[in-house]
Amino acid sequence: MADRPDSGSELAPELEAAAAEIAGSERGFHRPPAGLDAAGQAAVRRRALDLATGSGPLTAIASYALDGERASTQNCENFIGAAQVPMGVAGPVHVRGSEIDGAVCVPMATPRAPCLPASTAAAARSRRRAAPPSSSRTWE
């Protein structure tokens, strides 16, 4: 995990000024100060968001284990951090395809129904009992 600027609302004076400029402009969050890594850009954007909306410092999303540089260039425009999402596991679920033919456990991220992984596993078991994997039927 790369070093990050303070995850709170306090930034160096020049970055604080940049956040205030972003918060008060129509240009949005697209252009943080040049020369900052992804974590620095995210810190400036979080502060600008706080200044523009009164959201608070958003410290909960400032600490993350993923690669911020990669996320900000390949996965997410205007990166400000990452949120944890509860995960469960369904399985074993029988999967037949070009890469695998067998029972696998499937990690599932779900911010809603805590029973989603368990109900998915139960549905897969019911499906397997109704039409064994050797069947030519497909399940979508």
Secondary structure, 3 states (H helix, E strand, C coil): CCCCCCCCCCCCHHHHHHHHHHHCCCCCCCCCCCCCCHHHHHHHHHHHHHHHHCCCCCHHHCCCCCCHHHHHHHHCCCCCCCCCCCEEEEEEEEEECCCCEEEEEEEEECCCCCCHHHHHHHHHHHHHHHCCCCCCCCCC
